[in-house]
Amino acid sequence: MKKLFLTLACIALGGIALAQNAQLPQNITIKALDGTSVQTSAIQNDGKPMIISFWATWCKPCNRELNTIKEVYEEWQEETGVKLVAISIDDARSAARVKPHVDGNGWEYEVYLDQNQDFKRAMNVVNVPHTFVVNGKGEIVWQHTSFVEGSEEELLEVVKKAAMETEK
């Protein structure tokens, strides 16, 4: 029994380790808010860090996270060059609510729809909010699920580190 537990623990930890510094999936089609198709390979930030946040209109912690970041986003951009990309996992029934929701909250982020949840599955997202930091090389360097007040400070520290590594 101990061997089984240790084996499962090693597999789980190995999976976590592999997720860090993995590249973003490139050939997945998502939709822009205007309905045009976009390949995930087009999600870039000219060698600067990105935050990719999977969210949904019905998810209260997701909305708190994106609204909290909205308050400091301009400062973060000036300091680190970061770009936030918000990926809505709302399905076909609720996707029509995404653009009014984004506009109503005044979010200045790039927002895409992943209605079929192909990108979500490729990124191994189970629950939202699920936030990733991608460095300037396109490698996932950090990820986090859930949101509580103050989580944005940890996120900023990771973004700063990713920005400094890019400058080297």
C-alpha positions in Angstrom: 0.0 0.0 0.0 2.8 2.4 0.8 4.5 1.7 -2.5 1.2 2.5 -4.3 0.8 5.7 -2.4 4.4 6.7 -3.1 4.1 5.9 -6.8 0.9 7.9 -7.1 2.5 10.8 -5.2 5.6 10.8 -7.5 3.4 10.7 -10.6 1.3 13.6 -9.3 4.4 15.7 -8.4 6.0 14.8 -11.7 2.9 16.1 -13.5 3.1 19.4 -11.6 6.8 19.7 -12.4 6.1 19.1 -16.1 3.4 21.7 -16.2 6.0 24.4 -15.2 8.0 25.7 -18.2 5.7 23.9 -20.6 4.8 25.8 -23.8 1.3 27.0 -24.5 -0.6 24.8 -26.8 -0.4 26.3 -30.3 -3.1 24.9 -32.6 -6.3 25.4 -30.7 -9.0 27.6 -32.2 -10.8 30.0 -29.8 -13.0 33.0 -30.6 -12.5 36.7 -30.2 -15.4 38.7 -28.8 -16.3 39.8 -32.3 -16.7 36.2 -33.3 -13.6 35.8 -35.4 -11.5 32.6 -35.0 -8.1 33.0 -33.4 -5.3 30.4 -33.0 -3.8 30.2 -29.6 -0.4 30.6 -31.2 -1.5 34.3 -31.8 -1.6 34.9 -28.1 1.7 36.7 -27.6 3.2 39.7 -25.9 6.4 40.5 -27.8 8.7 38.7 -25.4 7.1 40.1 -22.3 5.2 38.2 -19.6 1.5 37.3 -19.9 -1.2 36.4 -17.5 -3.7 34.0 -18.9 -6.8 33.8 -16.7 -9.5 31.2 -17.3 -12.8 32.5 -16.0 -16.6 32.4 -16.5 -19.3 35.0 -16.1 -21.1 33.0 -13.4 -17.9 32.5 -11.3 -17.8 35.0 -8.4 -14.1 34.4 -7.5 -13.2 34.9 -11.2 -14.9 38.2 -11.3 -13.3 39.4 -8.1 -9.9 38.4 -9.4 -10.3 40.2 -12.7 -11.9 43.3 -11.0 -9.1 43.4 -8.5 -6.4 43.2 -11.2 -8.3 45.9 -13.2 -7.5 48.4 -10.4 -3.7 47.9 -10.7 -3.4 46.7 -14.3 -2.1 49.9 -15.8 0.6 50.1 -13.1 1.6 46.5 -13.7 1.8 47.1 -17.5 4.1 50.1 -17.0 6.3 48.2 -14.5 6.6 44.8 -16.2 5.0 45.1 -19.7 2.6 42.3 -18.8 -0.5 41.6 -20.8 -3.6 39.9 -19.3 -5.5 37.5 -21.5 -8.9 36.4 -20.2 -10.3 33.1 -21.6 -14.0 32.7 -20.9 -15.1 29.1 -20.6 -18.8 30.1 -20.9 -20.6 27.6 -23.1 -22.8 28.4 -26.1 -25.8 29.2 -23.9 -24.0 31.9 -21.9 -21.4 33.1 -24.3 -23.6 36.0 -25.5 -23.3 37.4 -22.0 -19.5 37.6 -22.1 -19.0 40.8 -24.1 -21.7 42.8 -22.1 -20.1 41.5 -18.9 -16.6 42.5 -20.0 -17.8 46.0 -21.1 -19.9 46.5 -18.0 -16.8 45.8 -15.8 -14.6 48.0 -17.9 -12.0 45.3 -18.4 -9.3 46.4 -20.8 -7.9 42.9 -21.3 -7.8 40.7 -24.4 -10.8 38.4 -23.9 -11.5 35.2 -25.9 -14.2 32.6 -25.8 -13.4 28.9 -25.4 -16.9 27.6 -25.8 -15.9 24.1 -26.6 -13.4 24.2 -23.8 -10.6 22.8 -26.0 -8.1 25.3 -24.7 -9.2 24.6 -21.2 -8.7 20.9 -21.6 -5.3 21.4 -23.2 -4.2 23.5 -20.3 -5.5 21.0 -17.8 -7.8 23.5 -16.2 -10.4 21.9 -13.9 -11.8 24.7 -11.9 -12.0 28.5 -12.5 -10.4 30.8 -11.8 -7.2 29.2 -13.0 -4.5 31.7 -13.7 -1.2 31.1 -15.5 1.9 33.3 -15.9 3.8 32.8 -19.2 7.3 34.2 -19.5 8.6 36.0 -22.6 9.7 32.7 -24.2 6.1 31.4 -24.1 6.8 29.0 -21.2 4.3 28.5 -18.4 6.3 29.5 -15.2 3.5 29.6 -12.6 -0.2 28.7 -12.2 -2.8 29.1 -9.5 -6.4 28.2 -8.9 -8.9 30.1 -6.9 -8.7 33.7 -5.7 -8.7 35.4 -2.3 -8.0 39.1 -1.6 -4.2 39.5 -1.6 -3.6 36.8 -4.2 -2.9 39.6 -6.7 0.3 40.5 -4.7 1.7 37.0 -5.2 0.8 37.2 -8.9 2.6 40.5 -9.3 5.7 39.1 -7.7 5.7 36.2 -10.2 5.1 38.6 -13.1 8.0 40.8 -11.9 10.3 37.7 -11.8 9.2 36.6 -15.3 9.9 40.1 -16.6 13.4 40.2 -15.1 14.2 36.8 -16.5 13.1 38.1 -19.9 15.5 41.1 -19.7 18.5 38.9 -19.1 
